[in-house]
């Protein structure tokens, strides 16, 4: 986006700024006719250029970000995804378009009809891989690749879980190496989920799950996702009072300005479990 200066309010203000007065105070200071004509032409071009720039629509990525912020309206999320998908089709190494598309597909997949869900998550996996390939030392691509693989595995049974369990863990561990604080401990949060969901014979562990979930809370003690996942684990282990206390923390947590739709959903899930 261009940083534009305000348009000059009148011709006089513009001309006097550069020492060309419309009513000169001394002899010889008024421009000659030819140079005056040239000056007027230059000024006109300047105004037309500024007006043209100010009339340009916002960058597509900015439009997509605004649409995705309204993702509680699923159609807005789909429109944002379409913008990022077009940008990625035009440039396969467009990192921002790739990881944002993977993030959008993760959200859309979680709210899509069951018949459409697999295709959405698979598109998210492709976008996540593109982001990780474009910027392998950035966490976004690795995380959203893992998130889409995890959602696909959780939604479509044991076969998908076995297929993706190792790549999911590897991508999340990569995020931890790059930036453990990314998205307020999201890699620890997701690894906690991984250890909880994966059967013990394939590497799962409730002890490891709890450790990672509690580690994620160091970065955001009010995380509704971390408290909710921890509550599920504790309740599953028969630690009912601890689990209910975690659910209450979900309900008491303030809405995060960047994750309000997700927070609202975790709060609703917590209410249902507390009944």
PyMOL commands that set and color helices and strands:
alter all, ss='L'
color gray80, all
select helices_A, chain A and resi 11-17+33-54+60-69+74-90+95-111+114-134+139-155+157-179+186-197+200-202+206-216+224-236+240-252+260-274
alter helices_A, ss='H'
color red, helices_A
deselect
rebuild
show_as cartoon
